[in-house]
Amino acid sequence: MMDIDVEEFDQVNYAHLRDANNLMDRIIDEKGYEFDTVMDIGCGSGRVTYLLDSRIHCHKIFALDIDLKSVKYATHRHASPRIQYSLQDISVPWAQLDPKIQQLEGKVDLIFSNRVLHWIENKQQAVANFYRLLKPGSGSLYANVTTLWDLFYDLPEEERKEYERMIYIPNEEEQVEQLHQLFEKSRFDSINIESTILRQHYPSEQFKSVILPYFPNLTKKYMVEKNGHKRNQIMASGLYEYIKNAFLRLYCREIFTTKNGQKSSEFELTYGQIRIVAQK
Ligand SMILES: C[S@@+](CC[C@H](N)C(=O)[O-])C[C@H]1O[C@@H](n2cnc3c(N)ncnc32)[C@H](O)[C@@H]1O
């Protein structure tokens, strides 16, 4: 789980909205505006699902999230007669999915997922579920995945090795290759995976209180230790602070601006994104 307050997050998800809009542009360019059954995997606050519903014409959007608070928030704040929000971990074995989701087997025209797959550890199972849900011959998947990069490259060798014993982050090429293999293994027919570098500016206070904690949480997914409790213990013993500072040092810049004579500052975050477009 992301360990982030959904309401707070909904106020600062500028980059999510921009990346989602870009993904929707690509869907519209390649597939048009008309879909019957759509799924939004990892819908979070529902803001992006609502946007999807307003940009494409569809009969039904099934929007899933593993986090109950997000599903409740989305149901309350971003409702539409076509959207059905449900609580669901998409990475469980097929037989454990909610029977209502299982009933969609082979019926889904479009799976959309914005900035979710990097949170999922059992990606192979999630991708296998996507495949079963999609309509044979025409079902498409469009996903944006946020990527983490090397957090230790400027450290002396010994220190670097010590951190790498705890956390393994594949490089960009390896991440693309791993995703390719996952989709191939699940028998997707055409698989297109691209990696890009993106930047986003955030007001400094919001950046420090909401966005920055996101990265140590995400880094947990790359820890060699798999036990959740032990991961938290290791993080609490100084790793959390190291990662926060490494992000600030390596991937953020504070930019000072003046508006109407008032001084203020923003943070520019540089992050990686992998886009997956796959057909069944
Ligand atoms: C960064 S948020 C993105 C939310 C939304 N797609 C957006 O673009 O604003 C990632 C979401 O994925 C959800 N998530 C993580 N793992 C999941 C899983 N295994 N199954 C379903 N949702 C998951 C999280 O709870 C979170 O709401």
The ligand as an ORCA input file, in Angstrom:
! r2SCAN-3c Opt
* xyz 0 1
  C      -0.237      6.490     -7.304
  S      -1.855      5.930     -7.037
  C      -2.571      6.266     -8.619
  C      -4.048      6.494     -8.531
  C      -4.726      6.878     -9.855
  N      -4.544      5.841    -10.869
  C      -4.192      8.201    -10.348
  O      -3.578      8.223    -11.421
  O      -4.409      9.224     -9.660
  C      -1.677      4.151     -7.036
  C      -2.959      3.415     -6.615
  O      -2.785      2.026     -6.850
  C      -3.441      1.314     -5.813
  N      -2.909     -0.052     -5.766
  C      -1.673     -0.450     -5.347
  N      -1.556     -1.786     -5.404
  C      -2.734     -2.258     -5.888
  C      -3.244     -3.571     -6.165
  N      -2.487     -4.655     -5.935
  N      -4.501     -3.694     -6.654
  C      -5.270     -2.586     -6.858
  N      -4.850     -1.321     -6.604
  C      -3.602     -1.157     -6.135
  C      -3.115      2.152     -4.578
  O      -3.962      1.861     -3.495
  C      -3.254      3.563     -5.133
  O      -4.553      4.067     -4.959
*
